[in-house]
């Protein structure tokens, strides 16, 4: 059973960076999900899929995995590149398209 350690990306619908500073350890599924024939629900007998652990640093997440004998892979963090936007640039005379109301 392997685990994946990653830092989640920020929510695309909001400008804040909430919940994107913690590192998360999740277990990869050991078996495929099955469809229950009566109701059509998807289910799995793998209870480790329900576990999602958060850590303040990558080192703590790795130490936890090593201490408990869990194989893991680390996905690098996705840091957003800051875009330099200046308000006066909206009114420059040499814009590609003229500014209108």
Buried (B, 14 or more C-beta within 10 A) or exposed (E): EEBEBBBBEBEEEEEEEEEBEEBBBBBBEEEEEEEEEEEEEEEBEBEBBEEEBEBEEBEBBBEBBEEEEBEBEBEEEEEEEEEEEEEEEEEEEEEEEEEEE
